[in-house]
Amino acid sequence: MSNTVIKFFNIERKLLLGRFLTRSGDQAWDFVIPFALLHVFPGRLQIAALYYLMVKIGTFLLTTSAGKWIDSNQRSRVVAAGVWIQFFAVLGGIFCFWYLDKTSHAGLSLSDPSILLLFAVLCFFGIFASLGSVITDIAVGNDLAPLLVSSERLTWFNSWLRRIDLGTEVGAPIVAGIIYAIDLSSIHLFGLFMIAAWNLISFVPEYLLLKNVVNSSNVKKQINSGTESWKDLFQIDLKKALTNPIFPLIFSYALLWLSVLSPHGVLLAGYLKDQMALPESEIGLFRGLGAMFGLLSTLSFPMLVEKIGIIKSSKAHLAFQGVMLIGAIIAFSFQGNLAVYIFLVFILLSRVGLYGFSNGEFELRQRLIPEAKRGELNSLSYLMTTLATLVLFALGSLLPNTEDFKYLVYGSLSAVLIANVIFIRWSKKTGA
């Protein structure tokens, strides 16, 4: 094995380990936040919902600004910012929880100004924890990876990124749940503090790994002398974004987020519990299997890429998702327990297609987006998927009753089929 191959292998391993550290900590922290909020505000589920809504909106408003900032700064500074923004946001969040717990046990009501201020500060830290995660994801997956991983190994590398994402999505909440359940009567929220410590400690080796990759690879980039002002960073040029050749690719993927047909979807879980009367254990199993079926795409996608190429492999997976969801809709239209389980099986099978196409869309952005625009255009992808999530929850909140969930199901299938059409037309038009 040549020195060059060894060098690249070490870089790949460092990037993957950094991804594992940030993903495991993020998943564990996000998993226990609603439990901590319910501990502080018992019986107030809407508080947890409001927290996540505020975080989503805040991240949505700041994502494109972060992307432009990434393009106008050196990689060493971007990596440092992404990691340490998360570190201080989590640190601030745990102090907010400590004060909220202390004041709520002192008898102050939710309407008390000090409680409201603390909750607002907690949302502020939540937004920046999410923003730091976006910056790190773009810096590693969308900038450093296509720059440092050889073209022949990029599909393999991305498959491992996906395995890490899905693996931590399943494993981190399990570990976090066990830690959070540790009860010390003398220390309120002891489990939360332990998980916060886990997350905070993980940022240190992650930063050292990424700093070493950037410094040892000497991957400095050309920065224009006339970098954008802070005012420019907060402006979104919609016309420029919509006319960008890469936009149809990004839009086709964002449409897939306009779907309630997901094992991880809150709306579908609510429907299965309320309307179908499925037990929580079966719904939890369905969620876990969703990630397991997604892992299958990390085998099927690179196998097809090797045989027919990235574009055709992406088309095949997206079409497979559409076909499986058509089967799910047919089963959904029938009554009875058997039909419900067939409906769920088709949704699980569709995850192979969804995650397979996600792998392809991600790699196409890596290969096609110019180096000088990686921050801006990849942040646009995050912006579009976040917008789709907000639209989906807005539509869900407008449903008069649970039975009307069927309209969201039909709309979800339509979004996936439209995504197929847009992606096929884009690939033909660009000759990608």
Secondary structure, 3 states (H helix, E strand, C coil): CCHHHHHHHHHHHHHHHHHHHHHHHHHHHHHHHHHHHHHHCCCCHHHHHHHHHHHHHHHHHHHHHHHHHHHCCCHHHHHHHHHHHHHHHHHHHHHHHHHHHHHHHCCCCCCCHHHHHHHHHHHHHHHHHHHHHHHHHHHHHHHHHHHHCCHHHHHHHHHHHHHHHHHHHHHHHHHHHHHHCCCECCECCHHHHHHHHHHHHHHHHHHHHHHHHHHHHCCCCCCCCCCCCHHHHCCCCHHHHHCCCCHHHHHHHHHCCCCCCCCCCHHHHHHHHHCCCCCHHHHHHHHHHHHHHHHHHHHHHHHHHHHHCHHHHHHHHHHHHHHHHHHHHHHHCCCCHHHHHHHHHHHHHHHHHHHHHHHHHHHHHHHHCCHHHHHHHHHHHHHHHHHHHHHHHHHHHCCCCHHHHHHHHHHHHHHHHHHHHHHHHHHHHHCC
